Amino acid sequence: MDTNKEFFKTNGWNRDELIRQFTMDFANKYPHIDVMGVSSLIIKEFLHQPHVVQAGTEKKMDLLQDFLISRGLCDVQE
């Protein structure tokens, strides 16, 4: 049973939960950006871009901020 659990973990079984957690962490770091109004599919596709996959978590958040704002995909509060 542990083998199956490890298999699913390494093969993306819990990938949606990781995307949700990343989104929540992003929302805490950038409270002025309404990331919760952005489709999880858009965030998922963004995170799977080759230049983003290689980045660390902090850099991914910075890149996502730039991506969302530059394309007008989110509301930004001042």
C-alpha positions in Angstrom: 0.0 0.0 0.0 2.8 2.4 0.8 4.2 1.7 -2.7 1.0 2.8 -4.3 0.8 5.9 -2.2 4.4 6.9 -3.3 3.6 6.1 -6.9 0.6 8.4 -6.9 2.5 11.1 -5.0 5.4 11.1 -7.5 3.1 10.9 -10.5 0.9 13.9 -9.7 -1.9 12.2 -7.7 -2.1 15.2 -5.4 -1.1 17.9 -8.0 -4.4 19.8 -7.6 -3.8 20.1 -3.8 -0.3 21.5 -4.6 -1.8 24.1 -6.9 -4.3 25.1 -4.3 -1.6 25.4 -1.6 0.6 27.5 -4.0 -2.4 29.7 -4.7 -3.1 30.2 -1.0 0.5 31.0 -0.3 0.5 33.5 -3.2 -2.6 35.1 -1.8 -0.9 35.6 1.6 2.2 37.0 0.0 0.4 39.3 -2.4 -2.9 40.2 -0.7 -3.4 43.1 -3.1 -3.8 40.7 -6.0 -7.1 38.8 -6.3 -5.6 35.5 -7.3 -8.7 33.6 -6.0 -10.6 35.1 -8.9 -8.2 33.4 -11.4 -9.0 30.0 -12.7 -6.9 27.2 -11.3 -6.4 26.0 -14.8 -4.7 29.2 -15.8 -2.4 28.9 -12.7 -1.7 25.3 -13.4 -0.8 26.0 -17.1 1.4 28.9 -16.0 3.3 26.7 -13.4 3.9 24.1 -16.1 5.7 26.4 -18.4 9.4 25.3 -18.8 10.9 28.6 -17.5 8.6 28.5 -14.4 9.1 24.8 -13.6 12.9 25.4 -13.0 12.3 28.4 -10.7 12.1 28.2 -6.9 8.8 28.9 -5.1 9.6 32.6 -4.4 10.5 33.2 -8.0 7.4 31.3 -9.2 5.3 33.7 -7.2 7.1 36.7 -8.6 6.7 35.4 -12.1 3.0 34.7 -11.5 2.4 38.2 -10.2 4.0 39.6 -13.4 2.0 37.2 -15.6 -1.4 38.0 -14.0 -1.0 41.7 -13.9 0.6 42.1 -17.4 -2.3 40.1 -19.0 -5.1 41.8 -16.9 -6.1 38.4 -15.5 -6.7 39.6 -11.9 -8.0 42.6 -10.0 -5.3 44.6 -8.1 -6.2 46.7 -5.1 -4.1 49.6 -3.9 
